Amino acid sequence: MNGPEIHVEFAPELHVFVPRARRDGTVRAATDGAAGLGHVIESLGVPLTEVGALLVDGREVPISHVPAAGESVTVRTVARPQRIPGAPLRFLLDVHLGTLARRLRLLGVDTAYESTDIGDPALAARSAAEQRVMLSRDRGLLRRRELWAGAFVYSTRPEEQLRDVLERFRPELLPWTRCTACNGMLRKASKDEVADQLQRGTHATYDVFARCSACGRAYWKGAHHEQLEAIVERALASFGPSAVDG
C-alpha cells in the first residue's frame, strides 16, 4: 500500500501483534484509498478476531470503513466477556493446545481438539461446519475468512491460557461431566462395567466410577485427582456461578 497515510493507535493488549509500533502502540500506515479498515489492520499484523470497537477521529466506524488521508484510528480490543451469537458456545483447538483442551473438558466445556496437524483449511472448515470458536496461536489460521469465530491464545502457559479463555468467553462450567480424552459425556458406571480397564490395585481400592458414553474410557478418583480438583476449584472460584453473581 502506498496511498493516503493514516495514524493508527492500538490498545495495549494488541501491541504484541505490531512489531513496528512505537512504545505507545501507534503506527503510521499507508493505505490504497480503496481497502476497508479491517484489511489495513490485518496488514499491520493484528488478527480481526482480536479487534473490538474502531474509532476514527473519535467516532465509531464499521470495519468496512475506507480510511482517508490524515485520519486517526483507534483500535480497541474485544470487549470481555465476549459474546458469540448464533450457536451454543463451544471451542475447537489446534494441535498445539492439547493441555488447554483437556483442562477445558475437565471443566465441562464443549471442546473439540485436533491431535494431529490437519492444516489450516481443514481446521477453518471444521470451525464453520460445527460452529465452534477456533482457539489458536496461529495468526494465519485466525485470518481465514471461513472461520465461524476465533480467538488468539496469548500465553504459552496452560494455567494462563485457561484463565484467559474463561475470562474472555465465560463459558458455563460443569466439571467432571466430559471425557478429557475425547470430549464425550460421562455417565456413572459400576465397577463391573469398567473392570476390564482396572488394574488389581485400582479394582480393590476404588468403588466410584464414571465412563465416557462415546469412547468408553473409565474414570475414578486416582493418583492425580487432587491436582485436577485444584484446577477445578480455582476455575469455579473465579468463573463459576457464584463468582459471576457476586
Buried (B, 14 or more C-beta within 10 A) or exposed (E): BEBBBBBBBBBEBBBBBBEEBEEEBBBEBBBEEEBBBBBBBBBBBBBBBBBBEBBBEEEEBEBEBBBEEEBBBBBBBBEEEBEBEEEEBBBBBBBBBBBBBBBBBBBBBBBBBBEEEEEBEEBBBBBBEEBBBBBBBBBEBBBBEEBBBBBBBBEEEBEEBBBBBBEBBBBBBEBBBBBBBBBBBBEEBEBEBBEEBBEEEBEEEBEEBBBBEBEBBBBBBEEEEEEBBEBBEBBBEEBBEEEEEE
